[in-house]
Amino acid sequence: MYVALLVIVPVAAVTVALAVRSRRKRTAALAAQWGAFQQHRSSGQGQVLQVTRVYQHGRRGSKAVVTWCDNGRQQDAWFWNWHVPAGAYLLVNASSGYGTHSHNPNVLYVQPGQVRAWVPGQAARAAQRLSR
């Protein structure tokens, strides 16, 4: 019984220590991505939006609802040839047009070359955690 505890306790402690270290590394990496994204943003080559939710993945892209970070306005969007992740922040240079399938006069159409930079949604939270 005691021999088993002498083996299990150190193994558990090492496992926890490695998990904590791995999480810290991931948080630091995400925070660095957020910093780089902010530098792209300051270049003035696009506007920032966040993918609020993805409601369809098709063979040729994704349909999503996005929120513009400068004014909080929501808009339907079509991302050509990309299954955009929900929560992601994007710096885009895209234009709106008529959505023929939805009859929506204001759909944002985003081509792959119009995404200047992007980061997963966790990057902003990681940067916040490190700045505290």
mmCIF file of the C-alpha atoms, coordinates in Angstrom:
data_MODEL
# 
_entry.id   MODEL 
# 
loop_
_atom_site.group_PDB 
_atom_site.id 
_atom_site.type_symbol 
_atom_site.label_atom_id 
_atom_site.label_alt_id 
_atom_site.label_comp_id 
_atom_site.label_asym_id 
_atom_site.label_entity_id 
_atom_site.label_seq_id 
_atom_site.pdbx_PDB_ins_code 
_atom_site.Cartn_x 
_atom_site.Cartn_y 
_atom_site.Cartn_z 
_atom_site.occupancy 
_atom_site.B_iso_or_equiv 
_atom_site.pdbx_formal_charge 
_atom_site.auth_seq_id 
_atom_site.auth_comp_id 
_atom_site.auth_asym_id 
_atom_site.auth_atom_id 
_atom_site.pdbx_PDB_model_num 
ATOM 1   C CA . MET A 1 1   ? 0.000   0.000  0.000   1.00 0.00 ? 1   MET A CA 1 
ATOM 2   C CA . TYR A 1 2   ? 2.711   2.477  0.996   1.00 0.00 ? 2   TYR A CA 1 
ATOM 3   C CA . VAL A 1 3   ? 4.827   1.470  -1.990  1.00 0.00 ? 3   VAL A CA 1 
ATOM 4   C CA . ALA A 1 4   ? 1.937   2.273  -4.313  1.00 0.00 ? 4   ALA A CA 1 
ATOM 5   C CA . LEU A 1 5   ? 1.519   5.709  -2.710  1.00 0.00 ? 5   LEU A CA 1 
ATOM 6   C CA . LEU A 1 6   ? 5.240   6.351  -3.036  1.00 0.00 ? 6   LEU A CA 1 
ATOM 7   C CA . VAL A 1 7   ? 4.887   5.805  -6.788  1.00 0.00 ? 7   VAL A CA 1 
ATOM 8   C CA . ILE A 1 8   ? 1.466   7.380  -7.424  1.00 0.00 ? 8   ILE A CA 1 
ATOM 9   C CA . VAL A 1 9   ? 1.969   10.669 -5.537  1.00 0.00 ? 9   VAL A CA 1 
ATOM 10  C CA . PRO A 1 10  ? 5.181   11.725 -7.350  1.00 0.00 ? 10  PRO A CA 1 
ATOM 11  C CA . VAL A 1 11  ? 3.753   10.721 -10.741 1.00 0.00 ? 11  VAL A CA 1 
ATOM 12  C CA . ALA A 1 12  ? 0.626   12.771 -10.057 1.00 0.00 ? 12  ALA A CA 1 
ATOM 13  C CA . ALA A 1 13  ? 2.706   15.759 -8.924  1.00 0.00 ? 13  ALA A CA 1 
ATOM 14  C CA . VAL A 1 14  ? 4.844   15.648 -12.079 1.00 0.00 ? 14  VAL A CA 1 
ATOM 15  C CA . THR A 1 15  ? 1.743   15.354 -14.263 1.00 0.00 ? 15  THR A CA 1 
ATOM 16  C CA . VAL A 1 16  ? 0.161   18.419 -12.644 1.00 0.00 ? 16  VAL A CA 1 
ATOM 17  C CA . ALA A 1 17  ? 3.400   20.414 -12.920 1.00 0.00 ? 17  ALA A CA 1 
ATOM 18  C CA . LEU A 1 18  ? 3.718   19.590 -16.627 1.00 0.00 ? 18  LEU A CA 1 
ATOM 19  C CA . ALA A 1 19  ? 0.096   20.530 -17.274 1.00 0.00 ? 19  ALA A CA 1 
ATOM 20  C CA . VAL A 1 20  ? 0.542   23.903 -15.536 1.00 0.00 ? 20  VAL A CA 1 
ATOM 21  C CA . ARG A 1 21  ? 3.751   24.601 -17.449 1.00 0.00 ? 21  ARG A CA 1 
ATOM 22  C CA . SER A 1 22  ? 2.101   23.645 -20.742 1.00 0.00 ? 22  SER A CA 1 
ATOM 23  C CA . ARG A 1 23  ? -0.849  25.946 -20.031 1.00 0.00 ? 23  ARG A CA 1 
ATOM 24  C CA . ARG A 1 24  ? 1.489   28.844 -19.224 1.00 0.00 ? 24  ARG A CA 1 
ATOM 25  C CA . LYS A 1 25  ? 3.376   28.307 -22.480 1.00 0.00 ? 25  LYS A CA 1 
ATOM 26  C CA . ARG A 1 26  ? 0.124   28.205 -24.446 1.00 0.00 ? 26  ARG A CA 1 
ATOM 27  C CA . THR A 1 27  ? -1.125  31.376 -22.729 1.00 0.00 ? 27  THR A CA 1 
ATOM 28  C CA . ALA A 1 28  ? 2.140   33.165 -23.511 1.00 0.00 ? 28  ALA A CA 1 
ATOM 29  C CA . ALA A 1 29  ? 2.034   32.034 -27.153 1.00 0.00 ? 29  ALA A CA 1 
ATOM 30  C CA . LEU A 1 30  ? -1.579  33.183 -27.560 1.00 0.00 ? 30  LEU A CA 1 
ATOM 31  C CA . ALA A 1 31  ? -0.782  36.537 -25.913 1.00 0.00 ? 31  ALA A CA 1 
ATOM 32  C CA . ALA A 1 32  ? 2.116   36.993 -28.356 1.00 0.00 ? 32  ALA A CA 1 
ATOM 33  C CA . GLN A 1 33  ? -0.248  36.266 -31.259 1.00 0.00 ? 33  GLN A CA 1 
ATOM 34  C CA . TRP A 1 34  ? -2.613  38.930 -29.913 1.00 0.00 ? 34  TRP A CA 1 
ATOM 35  C CA . GLY A 1 35  ? 0.261   41.430 -29.737 1.00 0.00 ? 35  GLY A CA 1 
ATOM 36  C CA . ALA A 1 36  ? 1.238   40.727 -33.341 1.00 0.00 ? 36  ALA A CA 1 
ATOM 37  C CA . PHE A 1 37  ? -2.409  41.038 -34.387 1.00 0.00 ? 37  PHE A CA 1 
ATOM 38  C CA . GLN A 1 38  ? -2.617  44.448 -32.699 1.00 0.00 ? 38  GLN A CA 1 
ATOM 39  C CA . GLN A 1 39  ? 0.471   45.573 -34.614 1.00 0.00 ? 39  GLN A CA 1 
ATOM 40  C CA . HIS A 1 40  ? -1.213  44.572 -37.892 1.00 0.00 ? 40  HIS A CA 1 
ATOM 41  C CA . ARG A 1 41  ? -4.301  46.435 -36.731 1.00 0.00 ? 41  ARG A CA 1 
ATOM 42  C CA . SER A 1 42  ? -2.337  49.621 -36.099 1.00 0.00 ? 42  SER A CA 1 
ATOM 43  C CA . SER A 1 43  ? -1.137  49.588 -39.719 1.00 0.00 ? 43  SER A CA 1 
ATOM 44  C CA . GLY A 1 44  ? -4.621  50.753 -40.727 1.00 0.00 ? 44  GLY A CA 1 
ATOM 45  C CA . GLN A 1 45  ? -4.991  48.136 -43.454 1.00 0.00 ? 45  GLN A CA 1 
ATOM 46  C CA . GLY A 1 46  ? -8.412  46.818 -42.608 1.00 0.00 ? 46  GLY A CA 1 
ATOM 47  C CA . GLN A 1 47  ? -11.099 46.664 -39.964 1.00 0.00 ? 47  GLN A CA 1 
ATOM 48  C CA . VAL A 1 48  ? -11.400 44.257 -37.061 1.00 0.00 ? 48  VAL A CA 1 
ATOM 49  C CA . LEU A 1 49  ? -14.319 41.934 -36.616 1.00 0.00 ? 49  LEU A CA 1 
ATOM 50  C CA . GLN A 1 50  ? -15.039 38.917 -34.447 1.00 0.00 ? 50  GLN A CA 1 
ATOM 51  C CA . VAL A 1 51  ? -16.797 35.807 -35.678 1.00 0.00 ? 51  VAL A CA 1 
ATOM 52  C CA . THR A 1 52  ? -19.788 35.645 -33.339 1.00 0.00 ? 52  THR A CA 1 
ATOM 53  C CA . ARG A 1 53  ? -21.102 32.319 -34.585 1.00 0.00 ? 53  ARG A CA 1 
ATOM 54  C CA . VAL A 1 54  ? -20.725 30.047 -37.561 1.00 0.00 ? 54  VAL A CA 1 
ATOM 55  C CA . TYR A 1 55  ? -24.037 28.689 -38.783 1.00 0.00 ? 55  TYR A CA 1 
ATOM 56  C CA . GLN A 1 56  ? -23.025 26.758 -41.874 1.00 0.00 ? 56  GLN A CA 1 
ATOM 57  C CA . HIS A 1 57  ? -19.933 25.024 -43.200 1.00 0.00 ? 57  HIS A CA 1 
ATOM 58  C CA . GLY A 1 58  ? -20.133 24.257 -46.887 1.00 0.00 ? 58  GLY A CA 1 
ATOM 59  C CA . ARG A 1 59  ? -17.731 22.822 -49.437 1.00 0.00 ? 59  ARG A CA 1 
ATOM 60  C CA . ARG A 1 60  ? -16.805 26.301 -50.591 1.00 0.00 ? 60  ARG A CA 1 
ATOM 61  C CA . GLY A 1 61  ? -16.701 28.197 -47.298 1.00 0.00 ? 61  GLY A CA 1 
ATOM 62  C CA . SER A 1 62  ? -18.551 29.268 -44.160 1.00 0.00 ? 62  SER A CA 1 
ATOM 63  C CA . LYS A 1 63  ? -21.574 31.368 -43.358 1.00 0.00 ? 63  LYS A CA 1 
ATOM 64  C CA . ALA A 1 64  ? -21.267 33.262 -40.113 1.00 0.00 ? 64  ALA A CA 1 
ATOM 65  C CA . VAL A 1 65  ? -22.489 36.173 -38.069 1.00 0.00 ? 65  VAL A CA 1 
ATOM 66  C CA . VAL A 1 66  ? -19.721 38.664 -37.379 1.00 0.00 ? 66  VAL A CA 1 
ATOM 67  C CA . THR A 1 67  ? -19.505 41.604 -34.995 1.00 0.00 ? 67  THR A CA 1 
ATOM 68  C CA . TRP A 1 68  ? -17.545 44.698 -35.987 1.00 0.00 ? 68  TRP A CA 1 
ATOM 69  C CA . CYS A 1 69  ? -15.277 45.621 -33.085 1.00 0.00 ? 69  CYS A CA 1 
ATOM 70  C CA . ASP A 1 70  ? -15.360 49.380 -33.697 1.00 0.00 ? 70  ASP A CA 1 
ATOM 71  C CA . ASN A 1 71  ? -19.134 49.795 -33.427 1.00 0.00 ? 71  ASN A CA 1 
ATOM 72  C CA . GLY A 1 72  ? -20.620 46.471 -32.236 1.00 0.00 ? 72  GLY A CA 1 
ATOM 73  C CA . ARG A 1 73  ? -22.751 46.100 -35.370 1.00 0.00 ? 73  ARG A CA 1 
ATOM 74  C CA . GLN A 1 74  ? -23.561 42.532 -36.399 1.00 0.00 ? 74  GLN A CA 1 
ATOM 75  C CA . GLN A 1 75  ? -23.666 41.319 -39.975 1.00 0.00 ? 75  GLN A CA 1 
ATOM 76  C CA . ASP A 1 76  ? -24.012 38.090 -41.915 1.00 0.00 ? 76  ASP A CA 1 
ATOM 77  C CA . ALA A 1 77  ? -20.815 37.075 -43.680 1.00 0.00 ? 77  ALA A CA 1 
ATOM 78  C CA . TRP A 1 78  ? -19.648 34.552 -46.239 1.00 0.00 ? 78  TRP A CA 1 
ATOM 79  C CA . PHE A 1 79  ? -16.041 33.360 -46.033 1.00 0.00 ? 79  PHE A CA 1 
ATOM 80  C CA . TRP A 1 80  ? -14.929 31.911 -49.361 1.00 0.00 ? 80  TRP A CA 1 
ATOM 81  C CA . ASN A 1 81  ? -12.860 28.724 -49.129 1.00 0.00 ? 81  ASN A CA 1 
ATOM 82  C CA . TRP A 1 82  ? -12.400 28.897 -45.366 1.00 0.00 ? 82  TRP A CA 1 
ATOM 83  C CA . HIS A 1 83  ? -14.089 27.207 -42.443 1.00 0.00 ? 83  HIS A CA 1 
ATOM 84  C CA . VAL A 1 84  ? -13.620 30.171 -40.169 1.00 0.00 ? 84  VAL A CA 1 
ATOM 85  C CA . PRO A 1 85  ? -13.479 29.338 -36.430 1.00 0.00 ? 85  PRO A CA 1 
ATOM 86  C CA . ALA A 1 86  ? -16.104 30.823 -34.137 1.00 0.00 ? 86  ALA A CA 1 
ATOM 87  C CA . GLY A 1 87  ? -14.678 33.438 -31.772 1.00 0.00 ? 87  GLY A CA 1 
ATOM 88  C CA . ALA A 1 88  ? -11.780 34.356 -34.069 1.00 0.00 ? 88  ALA A CA 1 
ATOM 89  C CA . TYR A 1 89  ? -10.732 37.974 -34.519 1.00 0.00 ? 89  TYR A CA 1 
ATOM 90  C CA . LEU A 1 90  ? -9.985  39.016 -38.102 1.00 0.00 ? 90  LEU A CA 1 
ATOM 91  C CA . LEU A 1 91  ? -8.473  42.059 -39.722 1.00 0.00 ? 91  LEU A CA 1 
ATOM 92  C CA . VAL A 1 92  ? -10.272 42.275 -43.054 1.00 0.00 ? 92  VAL A CA 1 
ATOM 93  C CA . ASN A 1 93  ? -10.549 44.400 -46.138 1.00 0.00 ? 93  ASN A CA 1 
ATOM 94  C CA . ALA A 1 94  ? -13.829 43.132 -47.541 1.00 0.00 ? 94  ALA A CA 1 
ATOM 95  C CA . SER A 1 95  ? -17.011 44.499 -49.035 1.00 0.00 ? 95  SER A CA 1 
ATOM 96  C CA . SER A 1 96  ? -20.708 43.943 -48.565 1.00 0.00 ? 96  SER A CA 1 
ATOM 97  C CA . GLY A 1 97  ? -23.187 42.928 -51.219 1.00 0.00 ? 97  GLY A CA 1 
ATOM 98  C CA . TYR A 1 98  ? -26.544 41.354 -51.879 1.00 0.00 ? 98  TYR A CA 1 
ATOM 99  C CA . GLY A 1 99  ? -27.008 37.803 -50.563 1.00 0.00 ? 99  GLY A CA 1 
ATOM 100 C CA . THR A 1 100 ? -28.876 36.007 -53.318 1.00 0.00 ? 100 THR A CA 1 
ATOM 101 C CA . HIS A 1 101 ? -29.730 32.919 -51.248 1.00 0.00 ? 101 HIS A CA 1 
ATOM 102 C CA . SER A 1 102 ? -30.884 34.782 -48.154 1.00 0.00 ? 102 SER A CA 1 
ATOM 103 C CA . HIS A 1 103 ? -32.167 37.904 -49.961 1.00 0.00 ? 103 HIS A CA 1 
ATOM 104 C CA . ASN A 1 104 ? -30.150 39.894 -47.451 1.00 0.00 ? 104 ASN A CA 1 
ATOM 105 C CA . PRO A 1 105 ? -28.982 43.198 -48.965 1.00 0.00 ? 105 PRO A CA 1 
ATOM 106 C CA . ASN A 1 106 ? -25.988 43.470 -46.642 1.00 0.00 ? 106 ASN A CA 1 
ATOM 107 C CA . VAL A 1 107 ? -23.836 40.315 -46.590 1.00 0.00 ? 107 VAL A CA 1 
ATOM 108 C CA . LEU A 1 108 ? -20.093 40.708 -46.033 1.00 0.00 ? 108 LEU A CA 1 
ATOM 109 C CA . TYR A 1 109 ? -18.186 38.703 -48.650 1.00 0.00 ? 109 TYR A CA 1 
ATOM 110 C CA . VAL A 1 110 ? -14.662 37.791 -47.538 1.00 0.00 ? 110 VAL A CA 1 
ATOM 111 C CA . GLN A 1 111 ? -12.188 36.334 -50.027 1.00 0.00 ? 111 GLN A CA 1 
ATOM 112 C CA . PRO A 1 112 ? -9.095  34.541 -48.629 1.00 0.00 ? 112 PRO A CA 1 
ATOM 113 C CA . GLY A 1 113 ? -6.785  37.382 -49.732 1.00 0.00 ? 113 GLY A CA 1 
ATOM 114 C CA . GLN A 1 114 ? -8.890  39.951 -47.878 1.00 0.00 ? 114 GLN A CA 1 
ATOM 115 C CA . VAL A 1 115 ? -8.003  38.561 -44.451 1.00 0.00 ? 115 VAL A CA 1 
ATOM 116 C CA . ARG A 1 116 ? -4.893  40.528 -43.441 1.00 0.00 ? 116 ARG A CA 1 
ATOM 117 C CA . ALA A 1 117 ? -4.438  38.772 -40.091 1.00 0.00 ? 117 ALA A CA 1 
ATOM 118 C CA . TRP A 1 118 ? -6.414  36.625 -37.686 1.00 0.00 ? 118 TRP A CA 1 
ATOM 119 C CA . VAL A 1 119 ? -6.109  35.111 -34.230 1.00 0.00 ? 119 VAL A CA 1 
ATOM 120 C CA . PRO A 1 120 ? -8.231  32.635 -32.299 1.00 0.00 ? 120 PRO A CA 1 
ATOM 121 C CA . GLY A 1 121 ? -10.653 34.118 -29.783 1.00 0.00 ? 121 GLY A CA 1 
ATOM 122 C CA . GLN A 1 122 ? -8.576  32.736 -26.908 1.00 0.00 ? 122 GLN A CA 1 
ATOM 123 C CA . ALA A 1 123 ? -5.708  35.084 -27.830 1.00 0.00 ? 123 ALA A CA 1 
ATOM 124 C CA . ALA A 1 124 ? -7.463  38.177 -26.453 1.00 0.00 ? 124 ALA A CA 1 
ATOM 125 C CA . ARG A 1 125 ? -8.276  36.412 -23.176 1.00 0.00 ? 125 ARG A CA 1 
ATOM 126 C CA . ALA A 1 126 ? -4.690  35.158 -22.880 1.00 0.00 ? 126 ALA A CA 1 
ATOM 127 C CA . ALA A 1 127 ? -3.328  38.687 -23.312 1.00 0.00 ? 127 ALA A CA 1 
ATOM 128 C CA . GLN A 1 128 ? -5.743  39.926 -20.639 1.00 0.00 ? 128 GLN A CA 1 
ATOM 129 C CA . ARG A 1 129 ? -4.628  37.218 -18.223 1.00 0.00 ? 129 ARG A CA 1 
ATOM 130 C CA . LEU A 1 130 ? -0.962  38.100 -18.681 1.00 0.00 ? 130 LEU A CA 1 
ATOM 131 C CA . SER A 1 131 ? -1.556  41.843 -18.291 1.00 0.00 ? 131 SER A CA 1 
ATOM 132 C CA . ARG A 1 132 ? -3.124  41.488 -14.850 1.00 0.00 ? 132 ARG A CA 1 
# 
